[in-house]
Amino acid sequence: MSLATGRDKLEPADRPTLYKQIRLDIERRILTGEWPPGHRIPFEHQLMARYGCSRMTVSKALSELAQGDLIERRRRAGTFVRRPKFLSAVLQIVDIRAEITILGRSYGYELISCSRRVANAADRARLRVRGSPRSTASLVAYTNTEEFLIGPPGWRAPG
């Protein structure tokens, strides 16, 4: 006796297209480690035979994987699982002047205060740092109509 109901079956419109099925299958093999970095993925004609589809369908699936940086396609060499990119510890700092200028507003800044003291426990908790930071600075960047406050989370301009 089968417990399957009509809701358990996928309607043709709910099923992923063939190229998406191929992409998902290859993606699963990569992410599970079945195909490790550097592994040569089968040639397009081999994938065509495996999935019973056209070269264009396989090529579309591989193109999406390449756009997602999971694979690397090399002309005349084959398609390979891409080695993962290393995460960078570099913090991107936005150019505030450029951002405000793009909005068509004028840019300026004013240093409100700058002081040096040993941070107390409340300061370190608010800044989410360990140790004893020794300098603090406050800055307000403004346009001709709005102020942009810059500082640690919860920071308010003095006064």
Summary of the structure (lengths in Angstrom):
residues: 159
radius of gyration: 27.6
end to end distance: 76.5
largest distance: 78.4
contacts: 325
relative contact order: 0.10
helix: 33%
strand: 19%
